[in-house]
Amino acid sequence: MTEASISALLAAIPMPALLVGHGERVIAANSLTAALLGPAITGRHFITVIRQPAVLDAVENCLGDHQVHKTQYLASRGGQEENFEVTCTYVDTALGQGAVVVFHDITELTQAEQMRRDFVANVSHELRTPLTALIGFIETLLGPAKDDEAVRARFLGIMANEAGRMERLVRDLLSLSQVEGEARVRPTERVEILGLMESVRNALAPLARDADVELEITAEDGPVEVKGDSDQLRQVLTNLVENAIKYGRAGKRVEMTLSAVAQMSELQGQGVAVTVRDHGAGIDEIHIPRLTERFYRVDSHRSREMGGTGLGLAIVKHIVNRHRGRMRISSVLGEGTSIRIVLPLG
């Protein structure tokens, strides 16, 4: 096998790959390797090319015992950390003995695993607090306060609130799981958006009344239909309006606006936009990119007091993505927050 044929074989490998051969020098490498390790690496000693001790040891061991060796390679490109699984395999070619070193990008797998760990830790934390409170109150009611009616009534009220908090968290987790499971299945039914907005307004009227907030709907072009899942779109509107009521100011309005059907740049086609706006304290712009992350809260204490689970906007984002829509959050401190949902017509 000639050097040209080896280079052709390495070029066919859809990931960074190089061959270390005679004199422990790089005989050939594909273009992906140059993007990862730098240009002009052919002919150089592999130690000056790879540099990371774990990978150097794997190559040396492979050349010594002719066995397959695997390790990890960490890289940083464009300000992003990347993680590669490196496999070193012994080969015997016409050019001599050597080791083929292949870099398999496992960055997404690593990030997914980290997300899973973070998710489990967050869920555990969210459940631990109410469970600890419930256990403490139960122990007190079974012990020192078992005959104290006033304390019992107060504790039972707190316990009901904590149990409700856990129920909301479990409900939102199930909703998030369901939406993620249907992410690639596009809805097919026709949903009339204005009627859905009016239904949500009627359902949340008691909550708005208790908060001294007025719910207002404005439709520029009247009723309009989109292809969607009515239950999920109802959940989107409910989550957004509930947040607007909770974090808006008493005596102010929460505005739901249905924009006219038009050519929308966000969709590169025809669509409809629903905007929910409050007149609350607003959100600092540093928080806005992270608002749709699971369990992210601008004010954790206030959110928990109001019954928030930290999953509402994450659910909204996933539902909007399933509908091939777009979501944009804008806010001005002291003036309020506006969330715009754009959905395609077909």
N, C-alpha and C positions, 0 to 999 in steps of 0.2 A: 504493500500500500504506500503510495507516494504522499508527499507532504500536501500536494494539491487535493488529493482525494480525502485525506484526513480533514483538511479545512472545509471541504464540501460537506462531509458528514457532520462536522460540528455546526456548520451553518444551518443544517436541517433540524437541529435540536431547538425547540421553541423556548429556550431559557438560557441564561448565561452558561457557557461551557468552555473549558480549555483543556489542553493536553500538556502535561508536564512529562518531559522525556529525558533524553541523554544529558547528563551533566546537571540534572534538576532544573533545566531551563524550559520555558514555555515554548513548545514547538508550534502550536496553533491555538487560535481562539476565535470565537464567532463575534459578530458585531455587538451582540447584547452584553458580552463580557467587557468589551471596551467601554460601553456606556456605564457599566457598574464599577470597573476597576481602573478605568482610564485608558487613553490611547497608547499605541506603540508599546504593547507589552510582549509581543512575540520576540523571542531571543533573550529575554531577561530572566534572571534567576527568580524562581517562584516566590522566594522570601521577600524580594523587593516589590512584588506585585500584590500579594495577598495581605501580608503584614499582621493579620490577627493570629495570635498564638494557637488557638484551638484548631483553626483550619490548617495552619502550618504543621502541627503535630499529626493531624489526620492524613495529610499528603505524605509526610515522611513515613508514617506507619504503613500506609498503603504500598509505598515503594519498597518497604523493607519486608513485610510479611505476605504481600500479594493478596490481602484480604480487603473486603469492602469496609470502609470506615465512614461514619456519618458524624456531623457536628453542626453547629449553628454559626452563621455569619451575620453580623449586625452592620447595617449601612445607614447613612444619612444623606438623602438627596432632596434638594429643593426644600429644605427645612423640615422634611418628614422622615421619621425613622422607619427603616425597612428591616424585615427579618427574613433571612434565607436559611433553608435547610441545605447543607452541603453534603454531597455524596461523592466519595473518592473511590474509583473502581480501577483495579489493575488491568492493563492491556499489554499485549505483546504484538507489535506491528513490525513491518519491514524496516521501519526506522529505528527499531529497538523497543525496549521495555519502557513503560511509562504509566502514568495515572491520569485517567479522565476525571476532571473535577467539574461537577455540575451544581449550579446554584438554583434551588427551587424556591421561588418567592412564596413565603407563607405569612406575609404581613396581614392579609385579611383574616386568615385563620387565627392568628395571634390576637388581633384586635377583637374578633368575635368572642374568643375565650375570655379576654379581659372584660368585655361588655357583660358576658354571662356572670363572671365573678362579681362585678360591680352591681349587677341587677340583684343577684342573690343577697349580697350584703345590704343593699338598700331595702329590699323587702323584709329581711330579717330585722333591720333596725326599725322600720315602720311598724312592724307587728310587735316588737319587743316592748315598746313603750306602753301601749294600751294593755298588753297582757300583764306586764309588771304591775300596773295600776290595779287591774282587776284582781290579781292574786292578793295584793296588799289589802284591798278593801274587803275581799271575802274573808281573809284571815281575821281582820278586825271585827267584822260582823259575826263571825263564829266565836270570837273571844270577848274582848273587853266591851264591845258595843252591842252585844247580842240583845240586851234588854233596853237599849236606849233608842226610843222610837224616832226622835229628832235626827240623831246621827244616822240611823238606818235609812231614813227617807232621803237625806242628803247624799249619802254614799250610793244608794241605789240609782239616784239620778245621774251621778257621775259615771257609774258603771254602765248605765244605758247609753250615755254619750260615747264612752270608749268602745263599747260593743258595736255601736253604729259606725264608728270610725273604721273598725276592722271590717265590717260588712261592706262599706263603701270601697275600701281598698281591694278586697277580694273581687268585688263586682267589676271594678275598673281593670284589674289584672286579667280577668276573664274576657272583658271586652277587648283589651289590647291584644290578647292571644288570638281571639277570633279574627280581628281585623288583619293581623299579621298573616294568619293562615289563609286569608282570602286575597292577599295582596295582588296576586297575579290573575285573579278572576275578575274581569271587568263587569260591573252591573249591567243589566239589560232592560230593566223596567223603566217606564217614563214617570218622572216625579215632577209635580207642579210646585215650584219653589215658593211662590207667594202664599199659597195655602198652607204650606209647611211652616213658613215664618209666622203666620197668624196663629196656627195651632200651638207653636212653641210659646208665643206671647201669652196666650190664654192659660197655658199650663203653668207658666212662671209668674202670672199676675199676683198670686198671694205672696210670693217671695219678694217681688218688687214693691208691693204695698207695705210689707213689714219694714223694708229698707228705705221707704219714702223715696222711691225712684219711679219715674214714669217711663214706660216702654212705648217707643214710637216706631212705626213702620212707614217707610217711604218707598214706593215702587214707581220708577220712572216710566216704564212701558207696560205696566199691568202684569197679569199672569204670564209665566213662561215655563216651559218644560225642559228638563234635562234628562239624560240617561243616567240613572243612579239607583242606589239602594235607599229607599225612603227611611228605613229605621236608622241607618248609619248617618244619613244627612240630618235627620232629626237630632241625633246625638251630637253632631257637630254644632248645630245651632244652639242646642240646650247648653252644652259646655261653654260656648262663647258668651251667651247671654247671662248665664249664671255667674261667670267670672266678672262680667261687666257690672252686674248688680252688686256683687259682693265688694268689688274694689272701686266702684264709683262713689260719688258723694251723695249724701242725702239731699233731697230737694232738687236733684239734677235729673237729666234724661239719659236713657240708654237708647241709642238710635240703631235700628236695623234698616239698611238701605239695599234695595234690589236695583242694580244698575241696568241700563238699557243693553239689549243684545247688540253686540258690535264686533268688529274685527279686533281681537285682543292680542296684543304683542306677546303676552305671557304664554299664550297657547298657540300662536301662529295660526289662528283660525277663529271661528265664531265661538262665543262663549257668553256666560253670564256671571256677574260678580255680586256677591253678598258681603256687605261690610257691617261689622258690629263695632260701635264706638261708644265709649263711656267718657265721662267728664271727671275722672278721679285724679289721683295724685300723679299718675303717669309712671313710667318705668325708665330708669337710667339706660341709655343706649348700650352700655357695656353688657347688660343682661340679655338684651333682645336675641342675639344669636343662639343663646342656650335655653330659651324658654320652652322649646319643644322637646328638650331632653327629659327622659324619665326621672322623676323625683326632683327635678331642679325647681327651686323656689327662690324668689327674690327675697321674701320675708318668711322664713320657715315657721316662726312662732305664730304670726298672724294667719298664715295659710292653714295651719293645723286648727287654730281656734275657729276658723270659719268652715271647718269640715273638709278642707282640700286634701287630696291624696298625692298631688304632684304628678298625676298621670293624665290630667284632662287634655292639655295641649298636645301631649304625645299621641293620644288617641285621635285627636283632630287631625294631626299631621298625617298619620297613617291612613285615615279614611280619605282625606283629600288626595293622597298619592294613589290610592286604589282607584279613585275616580279620574285619574290622570289630570288632576287640577293643580292649582298653585295656591300657596298661602304666603301672605306678607303681613308682618307686624310692624307697626310704626307707633311711636309714642313720644310725647313731649312732657317733660316734668312740669307738674302744676296744671296741665291742661287736659290730660287724659290719654287713652290708648285706643288705637283703631286696628282691627284685624280684618283683612280683606281676603276672601276666598273666591277664587276664580275657577269655574267649572266649564268644561266643553259642552256644547249642545248635543253632539252626537257621539 
